[in-house]
């Protein structure tokens, strides 16, 4: 029986790298190919695909295979954005959520998903539907069924927030009873109840607002926390109860102390924004392997769009502070993942985030590893996406140039394949 079990195990491993025998074989050829783990580009590039999987890297093209010769480009895994908002678009975010119906917003989200995958982002984590409840689940399911184009998605439904918290409708006339963009929870029990309802409706993971609103005055960054360590631990324990593993836990919007420290102590999956982390919090993040997701692109966009000189200067100063803190985090060994917060700025343009992470202190190979390796792990698809390897899903893009030498190559996508299907050529 032990011998038989071993044979079956070997067969399963072998099958992982093989497509179904009756499916056609496709070969992608290019001048170069990214070895993301080694942080280098190799020549030439060749990826063999059968069905939804990569079956081989390099070697000779199988007889009878359909060959797509992409020429002077670099093959690489599809990009990953760990912080997106499919249900938001350019314009006043608070007004979108009250003026646009949920059906209209679903159509907007479908269009955003298409724009993102066409830009080479084949996997994403949607960090809150911003008042559309679990309508994001319908978008994910439609993508998975092949009804609409888009990345493979992790969805959170609405984020969870306090009454009067960061995403509540605090600046509207209270008599109008304008709803929050998030789901209300004011205690550990209420957080758990909301989580259970969201998971019932199809949420993959939970997003919690842990800090806000932020203030940066006189070189000092402050932000009130929303939930205690014990409340966040209750959320993390509830997510673990489902037993679905990585990519299904709790992610937090957390910009500064003490909220960032509370979230890390509780064991969240990621700290998104992470403008300000204490030395103790950075040490814990390194020890626990909890990544920061800096979201520089959204900050740059808002600073560029601000026209009033004083307000623009405040945003620029706050951004400079975040960059300085980011460099401290890198020096402390805090893991990083890549998330852009796209939505308030145009979908399909978020590769700018990788450029900014290099500009702000990371090397291009490290940013690529943060995006592809750490991103795959964070979304719960480690060993399935993020590298060009036999057995991985055939999420492959081709970019102009060499992204190791010049990260801006990721903004020049010429070819996209997801699940073995050519999306853009």
Secondary structure, DSSP 8 states (H G I E B T S, - for coil): -HHHHHHHHHHHHHHHT---TTS-EEEEEESEEEETTTTEEESSEEEEEETTEEEEESS---TT-EEEE--S-EEEE-EEEEEE-TT--SS-HHHHHHHS-HHHHHHHHHHHHHHHHHTTEEEEEE---SS-TTHHHHHHHHHHTTSS---EEEE--S-EE-TTSTTS-TTS-GGG----SSEE--SHHHHHHHHHHHHHTT-SSEEEE-EEEEEEETTEEEEEE-S-HHHHHHHHHHHHHT---TTSSEEEEE-STTHHHHHHHHT-SEEEE-----HHHHHHHHHHT-EEE--HHHHHHHHHH--SHHHHHHHHHHHHHHHHHHHHHHHTT--EE----BTSS-TT-TTHHHHHHHHTT--HHHHHHIIIIIHHHHTT-TTTSSS--TTSB--EEEESS-TTT-GGGGG-EEEEEETTEEEE-
